[in-house]
């Protein structure tokens, strides 16, 4: 099959990013090669030793040699991107609206010559961009590392408990450089490190892969053409490729949609008329075939949008995520994108506006003395070795 699935691509990249990040973070020193080299001031040592020790110091400080161990995999990524119809891995990411960890760009891709496109990167380590103490003024702290990048941002609770709901307005710069204000409610009884997303809305109906429309009947206030949103669904909904009759134990999906299911997963099977739960007994990822532990009680049809999704969300952030540019916002409260969806999204998934910066936060009401929140980046996925 010429077309690499998003699940395989992202799993491999996330793994490499996690390994490189762990290797980079393992280096620490109270003295470096240069300090040792110049300590005794021996001219014969200094003749070429200074250049060598400075080069080593730079390599270790920037971890700029880590990419070499991934050269073969990097070449494979680019080859698979070409076979999928793109000029490079970066082009494939742009074309599909999928994003990879900054650790991958920083330690693996950038040392080969250039950064990935800014829209193709999310921050996998938390960046604290500022804070607000109740009764005070917003204080900015840090910007996103790469100029022009945009991310999923949230307010993180910085006290043991929020006693009373705290209503705040965050003034933001969106991905397209437009500005606006986002109302964020920090819920009562939120505890330290709980987060509230800035600029999120729920998807209100099934949004099918291959189409470009997402229902948002609970509100699209402030959303404008040109802004970029991240769709996120940890339950990985997937349409059935063929109908499934009652009494059979097999379901058929597109191979590109089955990668993040596994044996033992509890799933919902549903269409416009019926629904039931099942447990996956076996999977043929190559053909997209899934065998259930028990036969189906009901029948499901493609015409009625037969689909499955995980009955319990994964513990980490793994799941469908893709970035899209808003082409239009309809009066019927739906978002139309400039490209088709790579995957299917269901009620309970979210559309998060991607943001470059928060430049002010003002209090609307609520909260109690000494409450504090921090503006932080959220990782789209948890990267693990």
C-alpha positions in Angstrom: 0.0 0.0 0.0 1.6 3.3 -1.1 -0.2 5.5 1.5 1.2 5.4 5.0 -1.5 5.6 7.8 -1.5 8.6 10.2 -1.4 6.2 13.2 1.8 4.4 12.1 3.5 7.7 11.0 2.7 9.5 14.3 3.5 6.5 16.5 7.0 6.2 14.9 7.7 9.9 15.1 6.4 10.2 18.7 8.6 7.2 19.7 11.7 8.8 18.1 10.9 12.2 19.7 10.5 10.5 23.1 13.8 8.7 22.8 15.7 11.8 21.6 14.2 13.9 24.3 15.1 11.5 27.0 18.7 11.3 25.7 19.0 15.1 25.6 17.6 15.5 29.1 20.0 12.9 30.5 23.0 15.1 29.9 24.0 17.4 32.8 27.4 18.7 33.9 28.9 21.1 36.4 32.0 21.4 34.3 32.5 20.8 30.5 35.2 19.8 28.1 36.3 23.4 27.6 36.7 24.1 31.3 38.9 21.1 31.7 40.9 21.9 28.6 41.9 25.5 29.7 42.4 24.8 33.4 46.1 23.9 33.2 46.9 26.4 30.3 49.4 24.0 28.6 50.1 25.6 25.2 50.4 22.2 23.5 46.9 21.2 24.8 45.4 24.5 23.8 46.7 24.5 20.3 43.9 22.3 18.9 42.2 21.3 22.1 40.3 24.5 22.5 38.5 24.1 19.2 37.8 20.4 19.9 36.4 21.1 23.4 34.3 24.0 22.2 32.8 21.9 19.5 32.0 19.1 22.0 30.5 21.6 24.4 28.2 22.9 21.6 27.2 19.5 20.5 26.3 18.4 24.1 24.5 21.7 24.9 22.4 21.5 21.8 22.3 17.7 21.5 22.9 18.4 17.8 24.4 14.9 17.2 21.3 12.9 18.2 19.7 13.0 14.8 22.5 10.7 13.3 21.0 7.6 14.9 17.7 8.2 13.2 19.1 8.9 9.7 17.7 5.6 8.3 14.2 6.2 9.7 14.2 9.8 8.6 15.0 8.7 5.0 12.2 6.1 5.3 9.7 8.9 6.4 10.6 10.9 3.4 10.4 7.9 1.0 6.9 7.0 2.4 5.8 10.7 2.0 6.9 10.6 -1.6 5.0 7.3 -2.2 1.9 9.0 -0.6 2.2 11.8 -3.2 4.1 14.5 -1.2 7.6 15.9 -1.7 8.8 15.3 1.8 7.7 14.4 5.4 7.0 18.1 6.0 4.7 18.3 2.9 2.9 15.2 4.1 2.3 16.7 7.5 1.0 19.9 5.9 -1.2 18.0 3.5 -2.8 15.9 6.1 -3.1 18.5 8.9 -1.2 16.4 11.4 1.4 17.7 13.8 4.5 16.3 15.5 6.3 17.0 18.8 8.7 19.9 19.0 11.2 17.5 20.4 11.2 15.7 17.1 11.8 18.9 15.2 14.4 20.2 17.7 16.6 17.1 18.1 16.0 15.1 14.8 14.7 17.2 11.9 16.2 20.7 12.5 19.9 19.4 12.8 19.6 18.1 9.3 19.2 21.6 7.9 15.8 23.3 8.7 12.8 23.4 10.9 9.6 21.7 10.0 6.9 24.2 9.0 5.6 26.0 12.1 2.1 24.7 11.7 3.3 21.1 11.8 4.7 21.3 15.4 3.1 21.1 18.8 4.9 21.6 22.1 5.3 18.3 24.0 6.9 19.9 27.0 4.9 22.4 29.0 5.7 26.1 28.3 4.4 28.6 30.9 3.6 31.8 29.1 2.3 33.9 31.9 0.1 34.0 35.1 -2.7 35.9 36.8 -3.1 36.4 40.5 -6.6 37.4 41.6 -6.8 41.1 42.0 -3.6 41.7 40.1 -2.6 42.2 36.5 -1.6 39.6 34.0 2.2 39.0 33.9 3.8 37.5 30.7 6.7 35.1 31.1 7.7 33.2 28.0 6.8 33.0 24.3 6.7 29.9 22.2 10.2 28.9 21.2 9.8 29.0 17.4 8.6 32.3 15.9 5.2 32.1 14.5 4.2 28.8 16.0 0.8 28.2 17.6 -0.5 25.7 20.0 -3.3 24.4 22.2 -3.2 26.7 25.2 -4.9 26.4 28.6 -5.2 28.0 32.0 -3.7 25.8 34.8 -4.7 26.1 38.4 -1.9 27.1 40.6 -3.5 26.8 44.1 -4.6 23.7 46.0 -8.3 24.3 45.3 -10.5 26.9 43.5 -13.3 27.5 46.0 -15.6 29.5 43.7 -15.9 29.5 39.9 -13.6 32.1 38.4 -14.6 33.7 35.1 -11.8 35.2 33.0 -11.4 36.8 29.6 -8.1 36.0 27.8 -7.0 38.3 25.0 -5.2 36.2 22.5 -3.4 36.2 19.1 -4.7 33.3 16.9 -2.7 31.3 14.5 -3.6 33.6 11.6 -2.4 36.6 13.6 -6.0 37.8 14.2 -6.9 38.8 17.8 -9.8 38.2 20.0 -11.1 37.5 23.5 -11.9 34.0 24.9 -14.0 33.5 28.0 -12.6 30.8 30.2 -14.4 29.4 33.3 -12.1 27.9 36.0 -14.6 25.6 37.7 -15.3 25.6 41.4 -13.4 22.8 43.2 -10.7 22.6 40.5 -7.5 21.5 42.1 -3.9 22.3 41.5 -2.7 21.5 37.9 -6.2 21.1 36.5 -6.5 22.9 33.2 -9.2 24.7 31.2 -8.7 25.0 27.5 -8.6 28.5 26.0 -10.9 28.6 22.9 -12.6 25.2 22.8 -15.9 24.2 21.5 -17.6 20.7 21.4 -18.4 19.0 18.1 -22.1 18.4 18.2 -22.7 15.7 15.6 -20.9 13.0 13.6 -18.3 14.6 11.3 -17.3 12.0 8.6 -13.9 11.4 7.2 -13.7 12.7 3.6 -16.1 15.6 4.3 -15.1 19.1 5.4 -18.0 20.1 7.7 -18.2 19.9 11.5 -21.3 20.6 13.4 -21.0 23.1 16.2 -24.5 23.9 17.4 -23.3 24.8 20.9 -21.6 27.9 19.6 -19.1 29.2 17.1 -18.8 32.7 18.6 -15.6 34.5 17.5 -14.6 31.8 15.0 -13.7 33.3 11.6 -12.4 32.2 8.2 -8.7 31.8 8.2 -8.3 30.8 11.8 -6.9 27.3 12.5 -8.5 24.7 14.8 -7.3 21.4 16.1 -9.8 18.6 16.1 -9.2 16.1 18.9 -11.0 12.9 19.7 -9.5 10.3 22.1 -12.1 7.8 21.3 -10.9 7.4 17.6 -14.3 7.0 15.9 -14.1 5.1 12.6 -16.7 4.5 9.9 -17.4 0.9 8.8 -16.3 0.3 5.3 -19.1 -2.3 4.7 -22.3 -3.2 6.5 -22.3 -5.7 9.4 -25.2 -8.1 9.9 -26.5 -9.4 13.2 -25.1 -12.8 14.1 -21.6 -12.1 12.6 -18.5 -11.3 14.6 -16.6 -9.3 12.0 -16.3 -5.6 11.3 -14.6 -4.1 8.3 -12.8 -0.7 8.4 -10.4 1.1 6.1 -6.9 0.0 7.0 -6.0 3.7 7.4 -8.6 4.0 10.2 -7.8 0.9 12.3 -4.3 1.6 13.5 -5.1 2.8 17.0 -7.4 0.0 17.9 -6.0 -3.1 19.7 -7.2 -6.5 20.9 -9.0 -6.2 24.2 -10.4 -2.8 23.4 -14.0 -2.2 24.5 -15.9 -0.5 21.7 -19.3 0.9 20.8 -20.8 -0.1 17.5 -23.6 2.2 16.3 -25.5 3.7 13.3 -28.6 5.8 13.0 -30.9 3.1 14.4 -28.9 0.7 16.6 -26.1 0.5 19.0 -24.3 -2.0 21.2 -20.9 -2.7 22.9 -18.3 -5.2 21.9 -14.8 -6.4 22.8 -12.1 -6.8 20.1 -10.8 -10.4 20.0 -8.5 -10.1 17.0 -7.4 -7.5 14.3 -6.0 -7.8 10.8 -4.5 -4.3 10.4 -3.4 -4.9 6.8 -6.9 -5.6 5.6 -8.9 -3.5 8.2 -10.7 -6.6 9.5 -11.8 -6.7 13.2 -13.2 -9.8 14.9 -15.3 -9.4 18.0 -15.4 -11.6 21.0 -19.2 -12.2 20.5 -21.5 -12.0 17.5 -23.4 -8.8 16.9 -26.9 -8.5 18.2 -28.0 -5.9 15.6 -27.3 -5.0 12.0 -25.5 -1.9 10.9 -25.4 -0.1 7.5 -23.0 2.2 5.8 -26.0 4.3 4.6 -26.8 5.0 8.2 -23.2 6.0 9.0 -22.3 2.8 10.8 -19.3 3.5 13.0 -17.3 2.3 16.0 -15.4 4.1 18.7 -13.6 3.2 21.9 -15.9 2.8 24.9 -13.2 4.0 27.3 -10.8 6.8 26.4 -7.1 6.0 26.5 -5.1 7.2 29.5 -2.8 9.3 27.4 -3.6 11.9 24.8 -3.4 9.5 21.9 -6.3 9.7 19.5 -7.3 11.4 16.3 -5.9 15.0 16.0 -5.7 17.1 12.9 -5.4 20.8 12.2 -7.7 22.6 9.8 -8.2 26.1 8.4 -11.7 27.5 8.8 -13.1 28.3 5.3 -16.4 29.6 6.5 -18.7 29.6 9.5 -22.4 29.0 8.7 -25.5 30.5 10.2 -26.5 27.0 11.1 -23.5 26.9 13.4 -21.2 24.6 11.6 -17.5 25.0 10.5 -16.5 24.3 7.0 -12.8 23.6 6.4 -10.6 24.2 3.4 -9.7 20.5 3.3 -11.4 17.2 3.9 -11.2 15.4 7.3 -8.7 12.6 7.6 -10.7 10.9 10.3 -14.2 10.8 11.7 -15.2 12.8 14.8 -18.2 12.3 17.1 -20.1 14.1 19.8 -17.7 14.5 22.7 -14.8 15.5 20.5 -13.6 19.1 20.5 -12.4 21.8 18.1 -9.7 23.9 19.8 -8.6 27.2 18.4 -4.8 27.3 18.0 -3.2 30.3 19.6 0.2 32.1 19.3 0.0 34.2 22.4 -2.0 35.4 25.3 -1.2 39.1 25.9 -3.7 39.9 28.7 -6.2 38.3 31.0 -8.9 40.2 32.8 -11.2 39.1 35.6 -15.0 39.1 35.0 -16.3 37.7 38.2 -15.9 35.0 40.8 -12.8 33.5 42.3 -11.4 34.0 45.8 -8.4 35.8 47.2 -5.0 34.3 46.3 -6.4 32.3 43.4 -3.8 32.0 40.6 -3.8 30.5 37.1 -0.9 30.0 34.6 -1.2 30.1 30.8 0.4 26.9 29.6 0.8 24.8 26.4 -1.0 21.5 26.2 0.6 18.5 24.4 -1.7 17.0 21.7 -0.3 13.6 22.4 1.7 12.0 25.2 5.0 10.8 23.7 6.4 7.6 25.2 9.4 5.3 24.6 
